[in-house]
Amino acid sequence: MQIPAPDDLSQLLAALYGGLLEDQPWDGFLNTLSGYLGASYATLILTAPGQSAPDMMHTPGADPKANEDYLAEFFATDPFRGLPEDKVVSFREFLEGSTDPALAAYRGFLANVGGDQVLGVDLRFPTGFEARFRVTRDQSLVDFGPTERARFQSLVPHLRTAGALFERLHLAGAEHGVYRSAVEQLGVGTIILDGRGHIVRTNAVADRLIAAGDGVSQCEGRLILPKGVPADTIAALLAKAGGTGRFKITRIEGEDLAVVARPITLPAMMRGGAALALFISTPGAEAQLDPDAIRDLFQLTRMEANLAVALASGGSLVDASDRLGIAHNTARAHLRAIFAKTGVRRQSQLVHLLRSGLA
């Protein structure tokens, strides 16, 4: 097999970093890596120590049945793991002289799927997961030489950077999902507009409001507000450099909608992206407050969240402390912590915040 020219490195790095934004972030890179190293295929396993099955395993171009067999029979006992940090090693080199009883069965598996001509590198990350990269050559090809090994080793800093970016993207996505779920449980509709007033993103609550067409609607991707709202309201808010706008939307059938609009500050070069966030709620609605949603949204403790819900239900601090079975002074201490975390200063503001669902 002809080894690709070193100039192909730019294509490989483009596949590595660009692929992180794709639905299958690693597949394109693994295919390109396989070609760059003259391999039959490349594999990535994302897992944590001690797991009986990986969180993710990609081997584009390989026999799916072989992947299934590996996961079912050999992943947990794979002898080719725990490699030296950031160092490319070969299967034969790593297991030379090994007496691992699982090795014979694993060699038989490798013989059936192509052979033991494998290079690997393990990367470990602060959150506890590890990335195992493997490249394999079929028995019909010569084994990997010093050139391929050096090329693979030179990629390790890029693999580590890409892994860290992948980790951060997934953590941010998970946190975003928690807050999005909490906002929806509080009954708040969220609409994100770009600088031209076109809708960029909505949540499920906003989708229902728009579908009803009573108060807010859309036409060709642009948010439409009723005549009762000043025509220049959105334009003025989009032009603001900061601050918060508040207005009310009167509906024909439903209760009035309260809207808090907050400009999204972006660098000038990104003005084509999100520019304004609208948070929409029905102040008079008797929505059932979910302590877990409030706890996630404001990072409260469980007792603080329960106290906040009790107060939002209309009771006094004394009533709430009696209901929760805690001392009045303890309730006052929890309330001070709630004020600090939610940014309000008075109990009435807290009740309004929770009943309207607007932060």
C-alpha positions in Angstrom: 0.0 0.0 0.0 1.3 3.5 -0.9 1.9 5.7 2.1 0.2 9.1 1.7 2.4 12.2 1.3 3.1 14.3 4.4 1.1 17.1 2.8 -2.0 15.1 3.6 -1.5 16.2 7.2 -3.5 19.4 6.6 -6.5 17.3 5.3 -6.2 15.0 8.4 -6.2 17.9 10.8 -9.2 19.5 9.0 -11.1 16.3 9.4 -10.1 16.1 13.1 -11.1 19.5 14.2 -13.9 20.2 11.7 -15.5 16.9 12.5 -16.1 17.8 16.1 -19.1 19.9 14.9 -20.6 17.0 12.9 -23.3 14.6 14.0 -20.7 11.8 13.8 -17.7 13.8 15.0 -15.0 11.1 14.7 -15.9 9.0 11.7 -14.5 11.2 9.0 -11.3 11.7 10.9 -10.8 8.0 11.5 -11.3 7.2 7.8 -8.7 9.9 7.0 -6.3 8.7 9.7 -6.5 5.2 8.3 -5.4 6.5 4.9 -2.7 8.7 6.4 -1.1 5.8 8.2 -1.7 3.2 5.5 -4.0 1.2 7.8 -6.9 -1.0 7.0 -9.1 0.8 9.5 -8.8 3.0 12.6 -10.8 2.8 15.8 -11.7 5.2 18.6 -13.0 4.0 22.0 -14.3 6.5 24.6 -14.7 4.9 28.0 -13.8 5.2 31.7 -11.8 2.8 33.7 -13.8 -0.2 35.0 -16.7 0.1 32.6 -18.0 -3.1 31.2 -19.0 -1.4 27.9 -17.6 1.8 26.3 -19.7 5.0 26.0 -18.6 5.2 22.3 -16.8 3.0 19.8 -16.3 3.9 16.2 -14.5 1.8 13.6 -15.7 3.1 10.2 -15.2 0.6 7.4 -14.8 -2.4 9.6 -17.1 -5.5 9.8 -20.0 -4.5 12.1 -20.1 -8.2 13.3 -16.5 -7.9 14.5 -17.3 -4.8 16.5 -20.2 -6.6 18.1 -18.1 -9.6 19.0 -15.4 -7.3 20.5 -17.9 -5.4 22.6 -19.6 -8.6 23.8 -16.6 -10.8 24.5 -13.4 -8.9 24.6 -13.8 -5.2 25.6 -13.8 -5.9 29.4 -10.8 -8.2 29.2 -8.9 -6.5 26.3 -5.2 -7.0 27.2 -4.2 -4.1 24.9 -5.3 -1.3 27.2 -3.7 0.8 30.0 -1.0 1.9 27.6 1.6 4.5 28.7 0.1 8.0 28.6 0.4 9.7 25.2 2.8 7.1 23.8 2.2 5.2 20.6 3.0 1.5 21.1 2.4 -1.6 19.1 0.3 -4.6 20.1 3.2 -7.0 19.8 5.6 -4.7 21.7 3.2 -4.1 24.6 2.3 -7.7 25.1 5.6 -9.3 24.4 6.2 -12.0 27.1 2.7 -11.5 28.6 1.1 -14.3 30.5 -2.3 -12.8 30.5 -4.8 -15.8 30.2 -7.1 -13.6 28.0 -4.3 -13.1 25.4 -4.7 -16.3 23.5 -8.4 -15.9 23.0 -7.9 -12.2 22.0 -5.2 -13.2 19.5 -7.6 -15.6 18.0 -10.2 -12.8 17.6 -7.6 -10.6 16.0 -6.6 -13.3 13.5 -10.2 -13.7 12.4 -10.7 -9.9 11.9 -7.3 -9.2 10.2 -4.4 -9.7 12.4 -2.4 -8.3 15.3 -0.6 -5.5 13.3 -2.0 -2.8 15.6 -0.7 0.6 16.8 -2.4 2.3 19.8 -2.3 5.3 22.0 -4.3 6.1 25.2 -5.2 9.6 26.3 -6.7 10.3 29.7 -8.7 13.5 30.6 -9.5 15.3 33.9 -13.2 14.3 34.0 -12.1 10.6 34.1 -12.8 9.4 30.6 -10.1 8.0 28.3 -9.7 7.9 24.5 -8.2 4.8 23.0 -7.0 5.3 19.4 -6.1 2.1 17.5 -5.0 1.7 13.8 -4.9 -1.8 12.3 -3.4 -3.3 9.2 -4.6 -6.5 7.6 -2.3 -9.5 7.5 -2.0 -9.1 3.7 0.0 -5.9 4.3 3.5 -5.4 5.8 3.5 -4.4 9.4 3.7 -0.7 10.5 7.2 0.7 10.3 9.1 3.6 12.1 7.6 6.1 9.6 4.0 5.3 10.4 4.7 5.2 14.1 6.4 8.6 14.0 3.5 10.1 12.1 1.0 8.7 14.6 3.1 10.0 17.6 3.3 13.5 16.0 -0.5 13.6 16.1 -0.8 12.9 19.8 -0.9 16.7 20.8 -3.7 17.3 18.3 -5.6 14.2 19.5 -5.4 15.5 23.0 -6.5 19.0 22.1 -9.4 17.6 20.0 -10.4 15.3 22.9 -10.4 18.2 25.3 -12.6 20.2 22.9 -14.9 17.2 22.5 -15.1 16.9 26.3 -16.0 20.6 26.8 -18.6 20.6 24.0 -20.4 17.6 25.6 -20.2 19.1 29.1 -21.6 22.4 27.8 -24.3 20.5 25.9 -25.3 18.6 29.0 -25.4 21.8 31.2 -27.4 23.5 28.5 -29.9 20.6 28.5 -30.4 20.9 32.3 -31.1 24.6 32.1 -33.3 24.3 29.1 -35.3 21.6 30.8 -35.6 23.6 34.0 -36.8 26.7 32.1 -39.4 24.7 30.2 -40.7 23.1 33.4 -41.1 26.6 34.8 -43.4 27.4 31.9 -41.1 29.9 30.2 -41.0 30.3 26.5 -37.6 31.2 25.0 -37.1 32.8 21.6 -33.7 33.7 20.3 -33.6 36.3 17.5 -30.7 37.4 15.3 -29.8 41.0 14.5 -32.5 41.2 11.7 -35.3 39.9 14.0 -35.4 36.4 12.5 -35.9 33.5 14.8 -32.7 31.5 15.5 -34.0 29.1 18.2 -37.0 28.4 20.3 -37.9 26.0 23.1 -40.9 23.7 23.4 -43.0 26.3 25.4 -42.4 29.0 22.8 -43.2 26.6 20.0 -46.6 26.0 21.6 -47.2 29.7 21.9 -46.3 30.4 18.3 -48.4 27.5 17.1 -51.4 28.9 18.9 -50.9 32.2 17.1 -52.5 34.2 19.9 -50.0 36.9 21.0 -46.9 35.7 19.1 -46.6 34.1 15.7 -44.0 33.9 12.9 -44.0 34.5 9.2 -41.1 33.4 7.0 -38.9 33.0 10.0 -39.6 36.4 11.5 -41.3 37.0 14.9 -44.6 38.7 14.6 -46.1 40.6 17.6 -49.6 41.9 17.9 -50.5 45.5 17.2 -50.7 46.3 20.9 -47.0 46.1 21.1 -45.1 49.2 19.7 -43.9 48.4 16.3 -40.3 49.5 17.1 -40.0 47.5 20.3 -38.0 44.6 18.9 -35.9 47.0 16.7 -35.1 49.2 19.6 -34.1 46.3 21.8 -31.9 44.8 19.0 -30.1 48.2 18.8 -29.4 48.3 22.5 -25.9 47.5 23.7 -27.2 46.3 27.1 -29.9 46.5 29.7 -33.2 44.6 29.8 -36.5 45.4 28.2 -39.9 44.4 29.6 -43.3 44.6 27.9 -46.7 42.8 27.9 -48.6 41.2 25.1 -52.4 41.2 25.3 -54.0 38.0 23.9 -57.5 37.5 22.5 -58.3 34.4 24.5 -55.4 33.6 26.8 -54.0 35.6 29.7 -51.6 38.4 29.0 -48.0 37.3 28.3 -45.1 39.0 30.2 -42.0 39.3 28.1 -38.4 40.0 29.3 -36.0 40.8 26.5 -32.3 40.7 27.1 -29.7 41.6 24.4 -27.0 39.0 23.7 -23.7 40.7 23.6 -21.5 39.5 20.8 -18.3 40.8 19.1 -19.0 43.0 16.1 -17.7 40.3 13.8 -20.5 37.9 15.0 -23.4 40.3 14.6 -25.0 37.9 12.2 -25.7 35.4 15.0 -28.0 35.5 18.1 -28.7 39.0 19.2 -31.8 39.0 21.5 -33.3 36.6 23.9 -37.0 36.8 24.7 -38.4 35.1 27.9 -42.2 34.8 27.8 -44.5 33.8 30.6 -48.1 34.1 31.7 -47.8 35.9 35.1 -51.3 34.8 36.3 -50.9 31.1 35.4 -51.0 28.7 38.3 -48.3 26.5 37.1 -47.2 23.7 39.4 -43.7 24.6 40.5 -41.2 21.7 40.3 -38.6 21.9 43.1 -36.1 19.8 41.1 -36.4 22.2 38.1 -35.9 25.3 40.4 -33.0 23.6 42.1 -31.3 22.9 38.7 -32.0 26.4 37.3 -30.7 28.3 40.3 -28.2 25.8 41.8 -30.1 25.6 45.1 -29.9 22.8 47.6 -32.9 20.5 47.9 -34.1 22.2 51.1 -33.6 25.7 49.6 -35.7 24.6 46.5 -38.4 23.2 48.7 -38.5 26.4 50.8 -38.6 28.6 47.6 -41.6 26.6 46.3 -43.4 26.8 49.6 -43.0 30.6 49.6 -44.0 30.9 46.0 -47.3 29.1 46.9 -48.3 32.1 49.0 -47.3 31.2 52.5 -45.2 33.2 55.0 -41.8 32.2 56.1 -43.2 30.9 59.4 -45.8 28.8 57.5 -43.2 27.5 55.1 -40.8 26.5 57.9 -43.7 24.7 59.8 -44.7 22.9 56.6 -41.1 21.7 56.0 -40.5 20.9 59.7 -37.5 23.2 60.2 -36.8 26.0 62.7 -37.7 29.5 61.8 -34.1 30.6 62.1 -33.0 27.8 59.8 -35.6 28.9 57.3 -34.2 32.4 57.5 -30.7 31.2 56.8 -31.9 29.2 53.8 -33.8 32.2 52.5 -30.6 34.3 52.6 -28.8 31.7 50.6 -31.7 31.6 48.1 -31.5 35.4 47.7 -27.8 35.2 47.0 -28.2 32.5 44.4 -31.3 34.0 42.6 -30.1 37.6 42.8 -33.2 39.0 44.5 -33.3 41.0 47.8 -36.8 40.5 49.1 -39.3 37.7 49.5 -41.8 39.4 47.2 -39.2 39.6 44.5 -38.5 35.9 44.9 -42.2 35.0 44.7 -42.5 37.1 41.5 -39.4 35.5 40.0 -40.6 32.0 40.6 -44.3 32.6 39.7 -43.3 34.3 36.4 -40.5 31.9 35.8 -38.2 34.8 34.7 -34.6 35.0 35.7 
